[in-house]
């Protein structure tokens, strides 16, 4: 099982699309949190999930990071945050 996250970077924006991993039954929460912790200050992070992923939002909030969740389509939610 590949536990590495696929991250697309464009300038200070990092996009993590973990929809397929989650739908396969994987739980990439720790990898997401590790990425956020290691990201440079000012990085805008988009996390694409197949559901609202409240545990991810709660974890980001516990790190002092505000997160906004948007529903983009069926089984497609985007969590947006900025690493401070």
OpenMM code with the backbone's topology and positions (N, CA, C; nanometers):
from openmm import Vec3, app, unit

residues = "UNK UNK UNK UNK UNK UNK UNK UNK UNK UNK UNK UNK UNK UNK UNK UNK UNK UNK UNK UNK UNK UNK UNK UNK UNK UNK UNK UNK UNK UNK UNK UNK UNK UNK UNK UNK UNK UNK UNK UNK UNK UNK UNK UNK UNK UNK UNK UNK UNK UNK UNK UNK UNK UNK UNK UNK UNK UNK UNK UNK UNK UNK UNK UNK UNK UNK UNK UNK UNK UNK UNK UNK UNK UNK UNK UNK UNK UNK UNK UNK UNK UNK UNK UNK".split()
positions = [
    Vec3(0.0846, -0.1180, 0.0000),
    Vec3(0.0000, 0.0000, 0.0000),
    Vec3(0.0885, 0.1234, 0.0000),
    Vec3(0.0655, 0.2125, -0.0948),
    Vec3(0.1423, 0.3356, -0.1044),
    Vec3(0.0839, 0.4385, -0.0093),
    Vec3(0.1620, 0.4800, 0.0889),
    Vec3(0.1124, 0.5750, 0.1877),
    Vec3(0.1549, 0.7182, 0.1551),
    Vec3(0.2223, 0.7365, 0.0429),
    Vec3(0.2643, 0.8709, 0.0051),
    Vec3(0.1455, 0.9466, -0.0544),
    Vec3(0.1377, 1.0737, -0.0222),
    Vec3(0.0339, 1.1578, -0.0796),
    Vec3(0.0802, 1.2126, -0.2130),
    Vec3(-0.0116, 1.2223, -0.3064),
    Vec3(0.0159, 1.2903, -0.4326),
    Vec3(-0.0186, 1.4373, -0.4106),
    Vec3(0.0796, 1.5237, -0.4269),
    Vec3(0.0594, 1.6658, -0.4041),
    Vec3(0.0912, 1.7415, -0.5324),
    Vec3(-0.0049, 1.8217, -0.5769),
    Vec3(0.0187, 1.9105, -0.6910),
    Vec3(0.0488, 2.0478, -0.6334),
    Vec3(0.1607, 2.1065, -0.6754),
    Vec3(0.1962, 2.2391, -0.6267),
    Vec3(0.1998, 2.3376, -0.7426),
    Vec3(0.1439, 2.4563, -0.7181),
    Vec3(0.1485, 2.5664, -0.8149),
    Vec3(0.1677, 2.6934, -0.7327),
    Vec3(0.2891, 2.7459, -0.7340),
    Vec3(0.3197, 2.8627, -0.6508),
    Vec3(0.3065, 2.8259, -0.5049),
    Vec3(0.2263, 2.9018, -0.4305),
    Vec3(0.2104, 2.8722, -0.2879),
    Vec3(0.0837, 2.7907, -0.2598),
    Vec3(0.0287, 2.7261, -0.3643),
    Vec3(-0.0902, 2.6432, -0.3483),
    Vec3(-0.0504, 2.4958, -0.3595),
    Vec3(-0.0940, 2.4167, -0.2615),
    Vec3(-0.0706, 2.2720, -0.2632),
    Vec3(-0.2068, 2.2029, -0.2649),
    Vec3(-0.2260, 2.1143, -0.3618),
    Vec3(-0.3526, 2.0425, -0.3767),
    Vec3(-0.3299, 1.8947, -0.3462),
    Vec3(-0.4045, 1.8444, -0.2486),
    Vec3(-0.3984, 1.7032, -0.2112),
    Vec3(-0.5332, 1.6415, -0.2451),
    Vec3(-0.5368, 1.5518, -0.3407),
    Vec3(-0.6614, 1.4856, -0.3778),
    Vec3(-0.6550, 1.3424, -0.3265),
    Vec3(-0.7254, 1.3166, -0.2158),
    Vec3(-0.7207, 1.1843, -0.1531),
    Vec3(-0.8525, 1.1087, -0.1713),
    Vec3(-0.9351, 1.1537, -0.2651),
    Vec3(-1.0651, 1.0887, -0.2846),
    Vec3(-1.0507, 0.9401, -0.3150),
    Vec3(-0.9630, 0.9048, -0.4089),
    Vec3(-0.9482, 0.7637, -0.4470),
    Vec3(-0.8968, 0.6798, -0.3296),
    Vec3(-0.8002, 0.7324, -0.2547),
    Vec3(-0.7470, 0.6596, -0.1381),
    Vec3(-0.8580, 0.6299, -0.0384),
    Vec3(-0.9385, 0.7322, -0.0076),
    Vec3(-1.0453, 0.7154, 0.0903),
    Vec3(-1.1493, 0.6164, 0.0398),
    Vec3(-1.1847, 0.6265, -0.0876),
    Vec3(-1.2839, 0.5343, -0.1433),
    Vec3(-1.2330, 0.3906, -0.1471),
    Vec3(-1.1004, 0.3718, -0.1473),
    Vec3(-1.0416, 0.2363, -0.1402),
    Vec3(-1.0352, 0.1860, 0.0034),
    Vec3(-1.0788, 0.2680, 0.0991),
    Vec3(-1.0782, 0.2259, 0.2389),
    Vec3(-0.9556, 0.2703, 0.3159),
    Vec3(-0.8697, 0.3504, 0.2540),
    Vec3(-0.7509, 0.3998, 0.3239),
    Vec3(-0.7892, 0.5225, 0.4070),
    Vec3(-0.7079, 0.5515, 0.5072),
    Vec3(-0.7329, 0.6632, 0.5972),
    Vec3(-0.6082, 0.7512, 0.6016),
    Vec3(-0.5954, 0.8467, 0.5085),
    Vec3(-0.4715, 0.9261, 0.4976),
    Vec3(-0.4632, 1.0448, 0.5944),
    Vec3(-0.5393, 1.0408, 0.7036),
    Vec3(-0.5427, 1.1534, 0.7962),
    Vec3(-0.4043, 1.1923, 0.8470),
    Vec3(-0.3262, 1.0964, 0.8921),
    Vec3(-0.1940, 1.1280, 0.9462),
    Vec3(-0.1009, 1.1850, 0.8403),
    Vec3(-0.1090, 1.1330, 0.7179),
    Vec3(-0.0261, 1.1859, 0.6094),
    Vec3(-0.0651, 1.3300, 0.5776),
    Vec3(-0.1952, 1.3585, 0.5808),
    Vec3(-0.2414, 1.4950, 0.5565),
    Vec3(-0.1883, 1.5876, 0.6655),
    Vec3(-0.2019, 1.5473, 0.7906),
    Vec3(-0.1552, 1.6316, 0.9013),
    Vec3(-0.0039, 1.6505, 0.8962),
    Vec3(0.0707, 1.5457, 0.8613),
    Vec3(0.2166, 1.5591, 0.8485),
    Vec3(0.2507, 1.6595, 0.7388),
    Vec3(0.1803, 1.6531, 0.6263),
    Vec3(0.2055, 1.7477, 0.5172),
    Vec3(0.1794, 1.8904, 0.5641),
    Vec3(0.0665, 1.9119, 0.6310),
    Vec3(0.0308, 2.0462, 0.6772),
    Vec3(0.1357, 2.0976, 0.7753),
    Vec3(0.1790, 2.0128, 0.8685),
    Vec3(0.2807, 2.0554, 0.9663),
    Vec3(0.4107, 2.0972, 0.8976),
    Vec3(0.4482, 2.0273, 0.7909),
    Vec3(0.5756, 2.0536, 0.7236),
    Vec3(0.5653, 2.1628, 0.6174),
    Vec3(0.4444, 2.2036, 0.5811),
    Vec3(0.4265, 2.3056, 0.4770),
    Vec3(0.4817, 2.4398, 0.5251),
    Vec3(0.5308, 2.5170, 0.4314),
    Vec3(0.5827, 2.6500, 0.4629),
    Vec3(0.4679, 2.7431, 0.5012),
    Vec3(0.4967, 2.8378, 0.5898),
    Vec3(0.3964, 2.9377, 0.6275),
    Vec3(0.3490, 3.0100, 0.5020),
    Vec3(0.2200, 3.0356, 0.4949),
    Vec3(0.1630, 3.1030, 0.3789),
    Vec3(0.1158, 3.0088, 0.2697),
    Vec3(0.1388, 2.8783, 0.2877),
    Vec3(0.0934, 2.7811, 0.1881),
    Vec3(-0.0586, 2.7677, 0.1950),
    Vec3(-0.1230, 2.7781, 0.0806),
    Vec3(-0.2670, 2.7538, 0.0705),
    Vec3(-0.2831, 2.6057, 0.0387),
    Vec3(-0.3594, 2.5360, 0.1211),
    Vec3(-0.3728, 2.3909, 0.1060),
    Vec3(-0.5171, 2.3571, 0.0715),
    Vec3(-0.5340, 2.2832, -0.0377),
    Vec3(-0.6639, 2.2304, -0.0790),
    Vec3(-0.6599, 2.0798, -0.0573),
    Vec3(-0.7554, 2.0277, 0.0186),
    Vec3(-0.7641, 1.8832, 0.0408),
    Vec3(-0.8971, 1.8380, -0.0187),
    Vec3(-0.8901, 1.7513, -0.1193),
    Vec3(-1.0108, 1.7026, -0.1865),
    Vec3(-1.0464, 1.5661, -0.1301),
    Vec3(-1.1703, 1.5554, -0.0794),
    Vec3(-1.2191, 1.4357, -0.0112),
    Vec3(-1.3519, 1.3921, -0.0729),
    Vec3(-1.3909, 1.2640, -0.0529),
    Vec3(-1.5209, 1.2193, -0.1030),
    Vec3(-1.6364, 1.2496, -0.0063),
    Vec3(-1.6047, 1.3060, 0.1107),
    Vec3(-1.7067, 1.3412, 0.2103),
    Vec3(-1.6551, 1.4602, 0.2899),
    Vec3(-1.7360, 1.5130, 0.3805),
    Vec3(-1.7004, 1.6364, 0.4520),
    Vec3(-1.5770, 1.6228, 0.5403),
    Vec3(-1.5476, 1.5047, 0.5889),
    Vec3(-1.4248, 1.4767, 0.6645),
    Vec3(-1.4080, 1.5657, 0.7874),
    Vec3(-1.5095, 1.5646, 0.8737),
    Vec3(-1.5024, 1.6454, 0.9955),
    Vec3(-1.3795, 1.6155, 1.0813),
    Vec3(-1.3295, 1.4895, 1.0895),
    Vec3(-1.2079, 1.4665, 1.1686),
    Vec3(-1.0861, 1.5427, 1.1145),
    Vec3(-1.0796, 1.5599, 0.9830),
    Vec3(-0.9694, 1.6375, 0.9236),
    Vec3(-0.9850, 1.7842, 0.9623),
    Vec3(-1.1063, 1.8363, 0.9498),
    Vec3(-1.1321, 1.9760, 0.9857),
    Vec3(-1.1002, 1.9986, 1.1333),
    Vec3(-1.1449, 1.9083, 1.2203),
    Vec3(-1.1193, 1.9214, 1.3634),
    Vec3(-0.9698, 1.9170, 1.3931),
    Vec3(-0.8970, 1.8299, 1.3237),
    Vec3(-0.7519, 1.8209, 1.3432),
    Vec3(-0.6809, 1.9478, 1.3009),
    Vec3(-0.7235, 2.0050, 1.1882),
    Vec3(-0.6645, 2.1309, 1.1426),
    Vec3(-0.6933, 2.2413, 1.2440),
    Vec3(-0.8170, 2.2456, 1.2937),
    Vec3(-0.8531, 2.3468, 1.3923),
    Vec3(-0.7717, 2.3309, 1.5204),
    Vec3(-0.7415, 2.2063, 1.5577),
    Vec3(-0.6616, 2.1841, 1.6778),
    Vec3(-0.5175, 2.2327, 1.6596),
    Vec3(-0.4743, 2.2486, 1.5325),
    Vec3(-0.3423, 2.3048, 1.5022),
    Vec3(-0.3490, 2.4569, 1.4902),
    Vec3(-0.4680, 2.5144, 1.5143),
    Vec3(-0.4836, 2.6589, 1.5038),
    Vec3(-0.5064, 2.7074, 1.3621),
    Vec3(-0.5505, 2.6164, 1.2753),
    Vec3(-0.5718, 2.6502, 1.1341),
    Vec3(-0.7212, 2.6491, 1.1054),
    Vec3(-0.7722, 2.7593, 1.0528),
    Vec3(-0.9121, 2.7650, 1.0115),
    Vec3(-0.9273, 2.6899, 0.8807),
    Vec3(-1.0345, 2.6139, 0.8693),
    Vec3(-1.0600, 2.5360, 0.7480),
    Vec3(-1.2019, 2.5629, 0.6998),
    Vec3(-1.2160, 2.5747, 0.5689),
    Vec3(-1.3459, 2.5964, 0.5063),
    Vec3(-1.3749, 2.4763, 0.4180),
    Vec3(-1.4949, 2.4198, 0.4317),
    Vec3(-1.5340, 2.3034, 0.3519),
    Vec3(-1.6376, 2.3469, 0.2492),
    Vec3(-1.6154, 2.3087, 0.1230),
    Vec3(-1.7091, 2.3367, 0.0142),
    Vec3(-1.7450, 2.2061, -0.0547),
    Vec3(-1.8717, 2.1915, -0.0905),
    Vec3(-1.9152, 2.0761, -0.1684),
    Vec3(-1.9054, 2.1133, -0.3150),
    Vec3(-1.8203, 2.0423, -0.3888),
    Vec3(-1.7982, 2.0732, -0.5301),
    Vec3(-1.8811, 1.9856, -0.6228),
    Vec3(-1.9287, 1.8721, -0.5730),
    Vec3(-2.0072, 1.7801, -0.6544),
    Vec3(-2.0337, 1.6535, -0.5758),
    Vec3(-2.0964, 1.5547, -0.6406),
    Vec3(-2.1207, 1.4276, -0.5724),
    Vec3(-1.9880, 1.3641, -0.5278),
    Vec3(-1.9787, 1.3286, -0.4011),
    Vec3(-1.8576, 1.2685, -0.3434),
    Vec3(-1.7335, 1.3521, -0.3728),
    Vec3(-1.7483, 1.4857, -0.3697),
    Vec3(-1.6329, 1.5728, -0.3915),
    Vec3(-1.6454, 1.6974, -0.3038),
    Vec3(-1.5684, 1.6946, -0.1948),
    Vec3(-1.5619, 1.8066, -0.1021),
    Vec3(-1.4200, 1.8614, -0.1015),
    Vec3(-1.4078, 1.9926, -0.0823),
    Vec3(-1.2763, 2.0556, -0.0768),
    Vec3(-1.2623, 2.1262, 0.0575),
    Vec3(-1.1543, 2.0926, 0.1276),
    Vec3(-1.1196, 2.1610, 0.2508),
    Vec3(-1.0086, 2.2580, 0.2141),
    Vec3(-1.0306, 2.3864, 0.2436),
    Vec3(-0.9292, 2.4890, 0.2132),
    Vec3(-0.8768, 2.5463, 0.3445),
    Vec3(-0.7452, 2.5651, 0.3507),
    Vec3(-0.6849, 2.6280, 0.4680),
    Vec3(-0.5533, 2.6927, 0.4279),
    Vec3(-0.5058, 2.7804, 0.5127),
    Vec3(-0.3775, 2.8460, 0.4906),
    Vec3(-0.2880, 2.8150, 0.6100),
    Vec3(-0.1711, 2.7617, 0.5829),
    Vec3(-0.0744, 2.7329, 0.6893),
    Vec3(-0.0186, 2.8654, 0.7375),
    Vec3(-0.0320, 2.8901, 0.8663),
    Vec3(0.0152, 3.0157, 0.9254),
    Vec3(0.1553, 3.0028, 0.9770),
] * unit.nanometer
topology = app.Topology()
chain = topology.addChain("A")
for resn in residues:
    res = topology.addResidue(resn, chain)
    for name in ("N", "CA", "C"):
        topology.addAtom(name, app.Element.getBySymbol(name[0]), res)
